[in-house]
Amino acid sequence: MSLQSLVGRTLEEIEPDAVVIKRLVAAATGNIADAKVDKISFENRFDAAYKAIMQLANIALQANGYRTLTSRPGHHTTMIQLLSQTVGLDKPTVIVLDALRKQRNIADYTGDNVPASTVNECIGQAESLLDRVRDWLKNNRPDPI
């Protein structure tokens, strides 16, 4: 299914904005740094790393000229699942990111603790996705980001 075919259902078309994309890259970078602060709880570190992943998935969509319809449920799922189309992310990594999304929902809605291993996985995935998105932007956007 193409991104264009999702317009009106889960996506809307936008004009990519280099200023917004730069701000989101900076925010994601800051959230990754925050996630590495070991003086805060695992849950807050996980939240910061997960937020960075979502910001990066949002960047990938926006750089391609789309954004999710946040008025509809499932926009986090949509952004993650479309990473294979927006920046060419491999399916196994998309599956891992979706598992982290599910873990975030469990932690947020049931109060379950987040183990250190999950925090570290989320930070590692956020860092890898940041590198991937930066490379994609460098190679696919006409304006410097």
Secondary structure, DSSP 8 states (H G I E B T S, - for coil): --TGGGBTTTEEE----HHHHHHHHHHHHHHHHHHT-TTS-HHHHHHHHHHHHHHHHHHHHHHTTEEE-TTSTTHHHHHHHTHHHHS---HHHHHHHHHHHHHHHHHHHH-----HHHHHHHHHHHHHHHHHHHHHHHHH-SS--
